């Protein structure tokens, strides 16, 4: 499921072909510990976080280029009045044999030279489109959807490249500018 940019409701779309589920806030001691660690790392309180989403990508599954922030039309229709997503923590729960990279095709100016150079070593054509991270169990990345002025950061566009060999498991925490209401 993805968020429909017009209605704000969840919908099936071939842009994302993974399987996923959400875990309630503080559902288990482990989930609570993850939420607290994410809050400390990102300096965004737990109350501003969406539920933890766990995803599994099988062979050939991917998530095409997208932003984690919402269209303003979606925010305007949110009956709970939630604010914009400002940051994402993407945690890698498995080692993918080949493919499954997270790529930032806008050639982000914030990407380090080593991150840019790493893409040359990936066999996935998808990952060669910009700075990319190969999923490795236990690693996590933090990136911001908004710039310091609260405007969408176009460099935050990203994609989950197709899995070529293995499976990709991730856990995602999206964070909002203000308290998130479910």
C-alpha positions in Angstrom: 0.0 0.0 0.0 1.0 3.6 -0.6 -0.7 6.9 0.2 -2.9 8.1 -2.6 -1.7 11.7 -3.3 -5.3 12.9 -4.0 -7.3 11.2 -1.3 -4.7 10.6 1.4 -6.0 7.0 1.7 -4.0 3.8 1.4 -4.1 2.2 -2.1 -2.4 -0.7 -3.9 0.1 0.5 -6.5 2.8 -1.2 -8.5 5.2 1.6 -7.5 5.7 -0.5 -4.3 5.7 -4.3 -4.6 6.8 -5.3 -1.1 4.8 -6.8 1.8 4.5 -4.9 5.0 2.8 -4.3 8.3 2.8 -1.8 11.1 3.6 -2.4 14.8 1.8 -0.3 17.4 3.8 2.3 19.3 5.6 0.7 22.2 3.9 -2.6 21.2 6.8 -4.6 22.7 9.8 -3.6 24.8 11.9 -4.0 21.6 9.7 -1.6 19.6 9.7 0.9 22.4 13.6 0.7 22.6 13.8 1.3 18.8 11.5 4.3 19.0 13.5 5.8 21.9 16.8 5.3 20.1 15.4 6.8 16.8 14.1 9.8 18.8 17.6 10.3 20.4 19.4 9.9 17.0 17.1 12.1 15.0 16.4 14.5 17.9 12.6 14.1 17.1 10.4 12.9 20.0 8.7 9.6 20.0 5.3 11.4 20.0 6.2 12.7 16.5 6.8 9.3 15.1 4.5 7.1 13.0 4.1 3.4 13.9 7.1 1.2 13.0 6.6 -0.3 9.6 8.3 -3.6 8.8 8.7 -4.5 5.1 9.8 -7.6 3.2 11.0 -7.4 -0.4 11.3 -10.7 -2.3 12.9 -11.3 -5.7 12.3 -8.5 -8.1 10.3 -6.4 -5.6 11.1 -2.7 -5.3 9.7 0.7 -4.4 10.1 3.2 -7.3 11.4 6.7 -6.8 9.4 8.7 -4.3 9.4 11.2 -1.5 8.4 10.3 2.1 6.9 13.7 2.5 3.2 14.2 1.5 1.6 16.3 -1.1 0.0 19.4 0.5 -3.4 18.2 -0.7 -3.0 15.1 1.4 -2.1 17.1 4.5 -5.0 19.4 3.9 -7.5 16.5 3.9 -6.0 14.8 7.0 -8.9 14.9 9.5 -6.3 14.5 12.4 -4.4 17.6 11.2 -1.0 15.8 11.1 2.0 17.8 10.0 4.5 17.0 7.3 6.9 14.1 7.5 10.3 15.7 8.2 12.7 12.7 8.5 13.0 9.0 8.0 15.0 6.3 9.7 15.4 3.2 7.5 16.7 0.2 9.4 18.1 -2.8 7.5 17.1 -6.1 9.1 18.7 -8.5 6.6 21.7 -8.8 4.4 20.7 -8.8 0.7 22.9 -10.9 -1.5 22.4 -8.7 -4.6 20.3 -5.6 -5.3 17.9 -4.0 -2.9 19.9 -0.9 -2.5 18.4 2.4 -1.4 19.4 5.0 -3.9 19.1 8.8 -3.9 19.0 9.6 -7.7 19.0 13.4 -7.2 22.8 13.2 -6.5 22.4 14.8 -3.1 24.9 17.5 -2.3 24.9 16.2 1.3 26.2 12.8 0.2 29.8 12.0 1.2 32.3 11.2 -1.5 32.6 7.6 0.0 28.8 7.2 -0.4 29.0 8.3 -4.0 32.0 6.1 -4.7 30.3 3.0 -3.2 27.6 3.1 -5.9 30.3 2.2 -8.5 30.9 -1.1 -6.8 27.2 -2.2 -6.8 26.2 -4.6 -9.6 22.6 -3.2 -9.7 22.1 -0.7 -12.5 19.4 0.9 -10.3 22.0 1.7 -7.6 24.4 3.4 -10.0 21.9 6.3 -10.5 23.2 8.2 -7.4 24.4 7.8 -3.9 23.3 4.4 -2.6 23.3 2.2 0.4 23.5 -1.6 0.2 21.3 -3.2 2.8 23.3 -4.8 5.6 21.7 -6.3 8.7 22.1 -3.9 11.6 22.7 -0.8 9.6 20.4 2.2 9.5 20.2 5.5 7.6 18.6 8.8 8.6 17.6 11.3 6.0 15.5 14.5 6.1 12.5 15.1 3.8 12.5 18.8 4.6 15.2 21.4 4.4 16.0 23.8 7.3 13.3 26.2 6.0 10.6 23.4 6.2 10.4 23.0 2.4 10.6 19.6 0.7 14.2 18.7 0.1 14.3 17.4 -3.5 17.5 15.5 -2.6 15.4 13.2 -0.4 13.9 11.5 -3.4 14.8 7.8 -3.1 14.0 4.3 -4.3 14.4 0.8 -3.1 16.1 -1.0 -6.0 14.8 -4.4 -7.1 16.1 -7.4 -5.1 18.1 -9.6 -7.4 19.2 -12.3 -5.0 18.0 -12.9 -1.5 15.3 -11.0 0.5 15.3 -7.5 1.9 13.8 -6.9 5.3 13.5 -3.3 6.7 11.9 -1.4 9.5 11.0 2.3 8.9 10.2 5.2 11.2 8.7 8.3 9.7 8.9 11.4 11.8 6.6 14.5 11.7 7.2 18.1 12.5 4.7 17.9 15.4 2.9 15.2 17.3 1.6 12.4 15.1 -2.0 11.4 15.6 -3.2 8.0 14.4 
